[in-house]
Structures are given as structure tokens and as C-alpha cells.
Amino acid sequence: MRKVAKLMGISLLVLGLAACDGAKDNKELVNGSASTATNQTVSLLNGKLTFTLPNGMADQSSKLSQQSNNRHVFADSTGQRALIIILGEKPADSLETLAQNMEQQQRSRDANLQVITNKAIDINGVSLHQLDSIITSSGQKAYSSILLGELDNQLLTIQVTLPADNQQQAQSEAAGIISSLKLQP
């Protein structure tokens, strides 16, 4: 559980860094193609994870103070729309237990937490647990979709964070990213 809390803390730090960065650098994506007005397909972890990156989002991983091959951050220029992927040590707890603990942790920070989804899903034969919620921080609401799964005997964490001004739009955009995921067990 400590490792999951640490990963979530890193995720929040990354979002904070991205939000503070007013630069509008046009960085290249992990797959080497420059960010354009069209969706981009991104391939990570030697092709074991691919997904479609929404318009306006680009690789922001280089803005982290510590470079790590197991952490990737994609965000828009404001940092309000972000996709964070972390590959870490596999804990002994089940995915369901990790998701329940994560929900409890979010509730301790946000008494108004709204859980939208907390369920098991399967993507290309890889079991994942999905926790979707509306989180309020400093008066701002954000839609958060977190996927937890096991890939290469490690814990895979994928977090999509979007502004929740229009919950239906945020939920639809997060679902689009998740439906584009392809995992190679």
C-alpha cells in the first residue's frame, strides 16, 4: 500500500509541475513523431502498451526532475489534461484491494469524492481494475480514471486526469483513451 501511495504522490507532483509550467514547448512523442492537430498513437514498454493520445497532449516526461524509464507523462500546455503511466514493483495485494485502498485514500483527502466506477476490466487478456472518480482540490474539480494492472510481473498504473467542468465530456474523453489501450501480456 505504501508503494501505491508513493506512486499516487508522484502522480500528483507531476500534475502540479505540469500545471506550473506555462511553456508551450512542442516536444516529440515517445514514438518519435511530432505533436500535431491529430491524435497520435503512442507505443511504450517495447510495444507492450499502445494507446491513442488525444489532440493537444504531448510528452512531458522530460520536465520531471528525475528521468525514469518506468514513468511517462503526457499533458496539454496547461497541465489540466494529463495521462500518467507508471510501472513499479508489484505489491502483494490484489488489484481489487489496491483500488479499494486508493479510494479510501482519496476519500481521506476529499470528503466530497464522487466515485463513478470501481470495477474489474480486461484489456487484451490483461486483468485491470478501474477506479473513476471526481476529485475536488483547491476548489477545482477533476475527473480521474485510474487503471491498475499487472504487466511483466510489475504493477502498471495508468491515470487519466481531466477537468470536470463538463463531467460527461471528461468521462467520454477518458473512455476514449481507455478504449484505445492495447496491452501485450
N, C-alpha and C positions, 0 to 999 in steps of 0.2 A: 504494500500500500504506500510506503514511503516513496518508492520509485515512481509510482503513478502520480503522487502529489508533486514530486520533483519535476516530472515531465509537464504537468499542467502549469506549474510555476514558470517553467521555461517558456511554455506557450504564451502565457500572459505577458511575460517580459518581452517576447518577440513582438507581440501585438503593440505593446507600449512603444517599443523602439520604432516600429513601422509608422505608428501614428505621429510620433515626434519628428519624423524625417519628412521635411517639406520638399525635398529634392524630387525632381521628376526625371530621374535617370532612366534611359532606355536600356535596360540590361538584357543580355541574352538569356534565353531559357536553357534549362539543363540539356535539352536535346539539340541545342546549338542554333535554333532558328530565332531570329529577332522577333520581338513582340510587335504585332500588327493589330489591325482592327478586327481580325477574325480570330475565332477560337483556335487554340494551339493544342496539339497532342503532346503530352509530356511523358517521357519514359524514364523511370528511376530504378535503382537497385538491379542493374544489369537486365532490364526488361521485365522484371518480375512484377512491377507495378506501373501501369499506364493509366492516364486519365486525360480528360479534356479540360484545359484551363480556360475559364470564361474570359470574354473580352475585357480589356483594361487591367488585367492582372499579369504580373511579371515576376520573375525570380528575384527575391530579395534576400536570399541566403547569405550573400556576401556582406550584407550590412550588419551581420551578427559579429560580436566581438571575438567569439571563438568559432573557427571553422570546424565543422564536423561532417563527416561523410554520412552520418546517420540522422541528420536533421536538414529539412528543406522547408523554406518559407516562400510562399508566393502571395503577393498582396498588390492592391492598387496603390496609387500615389498617395492616398490619404491614410492608408493602413486600416480603414474601416472594413474592407473586404479582404479576408485573408484565408489562406489554406496552408496548414502546417502539417508536415509529415515527420514523424519521429520513429526511429527504430531503436529499441532499447532492450535491456535484459528482460527475459521472460520471468514474471513473478510466479509464485506457486499457486496463487489464487486463480479461480476460474474467471472467464471473461464476464460472466453474469455478476459475480461478486465484485470484480473491479468496477463495473458500471454502477452497481448499487453504492459502492463506497464513493465513487466520483459524484453521484447525485447527492449523497449526504454531505459531501464536502462543499458542493455548490450551494446547497441549502443553508449551510452554516455561514456562508458569506453573503447570501441574498435571500432574505426572508420571503421575497415576492417571486421566487423562482417558479417558472411555469414549465413543467415537463410535458413535452409534446409527444415524444416517442422514447420508449426504453424497451428494446426488443432485440432478439437474435435475428441475424440475416445471414445469407450465404451469397458469396460472390465467386463465381468460377470454382466452386468446391472448397473455398476457404470460409470457415465459420468466423463471423464477426459479431460484435454486439454494438448496437447503435443507440446513442443517447442524444436526443434532440431537445433543446430547451431554449427558453427566453431568459436571458440574464440581464439584470439591471446593475450598472456600475456607474457611479458618479452621475446619476440621473439619465444616463443613456441606455437604451435597450438594444441588446444584440441577440441575434438568432445564432445558436451554437449547435452544430451537429458533430458529434464525436463518434468515431468508429474505433473499436479496439479489436485486434485480432492477432493471430499468430502467423508469422511468415518466417521461414528459415529458422525455426526454433527461437525466435525473438518476438517481443511484443511490438506490434505495429500500431501506432496511434495516428489517426488522421483526424484533424479538426478543421472544420469549415466554420468561419465566423463572418456574419454579415449584419449590416444594420437592420433592426427590426421595426423601422418606421412603418413599413408595409410588410406585415408578417407573412401574408400569402406569397408575395413576390420573393421574399427571402427564403421561405420554405421551398418554393419552386426552383430557385437557383441552386440551393443546396442539394435538392433531389437530383437536379441535372448533373451536378458534379459527381454525386454518388453513383448515379446510373451509368456514368461514363467509365467508372473504375473497372479495370481488368487486372486480376491477380493471377500469378503463376505459382501454384503451390510447389 
